[in-house]
Amino acid sequence: MNEVDRECWLSALTRVPAQDLKTLVETFPSDWIIRPTAVPQVGLGMLKLRDSTMGEAFYLGEFPLSQCRVSVTTAEGLMAEGGALVMDDSAERVEYLALCDAVLAGRLPGWERVLDSVEMGVQLQLETELERKSILAQTRVDFSLLDADAGGDND
């Protein structure tokens, strides 16, 4: 598969089952020093919109939001940083995502396995997209038939 852009890594990795992601992270060497570069946060984001008539701001709703940034140093002295900001409520999962981002960005040992997971996530995204397109195609409505019926009633 072609190289996946970094901006797509997290989107793809969030499609990977949580247990698979945990298993992947557990394969990284235990002698790595992993430090948060910012305090990991889990909370709610608010979606703010403006009313189109009065121009007043209002909150449409809330969604789970987690973020984490980490610095990884290997036993060999290699260093990389990674981060994740995702719509999820799991602190553990966002830490795993940030760690995978760092490993792949810094090409640390094990980056090939992370890339395999990214590619699996991309494939899952494509399958979901095809499924949604199929469902959309099945639910199309031909409104021209309604016009023909309406014209017959007015005669």
N, C-alpha and C positions, 0 to 999 in steps of 0.2 A: 504494500500500500504506500501511497505517497506520504511525505512528511505532513503531519497535521499541524496547523498553526497553533501557537501557544494559546491564543484567545479561545480556542475550541476545546482545549484539554479538559477543563473542569466540567464543561457541559457534557462532554462524552463520559468522563469518569463518574458523574452523578448517575448515569444510566447503569453502571456496573452494580450488581447486587452488593449490599453492604457486607455480607460475609466474605465475598470474593475480594473486596477491597481490603478488609481486615487481614485476610490471609496473605495478600500481597505485601502489605506493610510489615507483617510479622517475619517476612523473609529477609528484610533489611538487617544488616549486622547490628548486633546489640551494643557494640562498642562505639557506635556513632554518638556524637553529642548533638542533641536536638534541643534547641532553645527557642522559645517564642520571642519574636522581635516586637510584638505588641500583645497586649492582653487578649486572649481569645474571648470572643463575645458571642452569646446566643441570646436572641431576643425577638422582638417583633418590629417589622418595618411597617410604616403607614403609607398608603397610596393616596396622595393629595392631588386633587383636581380642582379646576375652576368651573363654576357654573357658567354656561354659555350666555345666559340672558342677563344676569345681574353682575357677573364677574366675581362673585364671592367664592372664596376657597372653601372646600369641604373635603372630608376624608371618605373615600369610597370604601376602604376596608383595610385590613391588616393581613400580614403574611409573615411566616417564620423566616428569620434571617440570622445566619451565622457567619462569623468571619474569624480567620486565623492567619497569622504570618509566622513563619519559622525560619530559623537559620540552622543548617546542618553542616557539621564538620566530621569528616571521616577520620579513621585511625591514620590514614596516609596523609592527612592534612588538607585534603580537598574540601572546599567550602562552597555552599550554594544556599540561596534563599528562595523561598516559595510562599505562596499565599493562596487563600481561597475565600471567596465571598459568595455564598450560595443560599438559596431559599430552602433551608432545612433547619430542623430544631435539634440536631444532634451535635454536641460539642466534639464527641469522639470522631464522628464522620468528617467534620470539617477539618479537624487536625490531620486525619489520614489524607484528605485531599490536598492540603497545604504541603504535607510531606512529599506526596507523589509529585506535586508541581515542582518542588525544589529538586528532587532526584532527577526528574526529566530535564529540567532547565539546566542543571549543572552537569548533566551526563555522568552522574555518580554511579557507582556499581549497582546494577539492578535496573538501570534506566530502560533497558530493552523490555523487561517484563512490564514496566509501567506503560511503555509505548504499546505493547500488545493489549493491555487493558484499555488504553485510549482507543485503539483501533476497534476493539470489541464494542466499546460504547458508541463509537461512530456508526458501526453496523446496526446496533440496536436502535439508534436514532433514525437511521434510514428505514428500517423495518416499521417503526412506529409511524413515520411520515407516509409510507406507502399504504399502511393500514388506514390511516386517517383519510387519505385521498380516495381510497376505495369506498369507505363509508360515505364520504361526501358525494361521490358519484352516484351511489345508490339512493341517496335522499334528495336528488334534484327533482324539482317540481316544474312541470311545463304549464305555465300560466296561460298560454295561448288557448288551451282547451277551455278555460273558464270564460274567456272572451267570446268564444264561439257559442257556448251555452247561454251566456247573458244576452247575446244578440238575438237568439231564438225566442226568448221570453218576451221581448219588447215588440214583436210583430203582431 
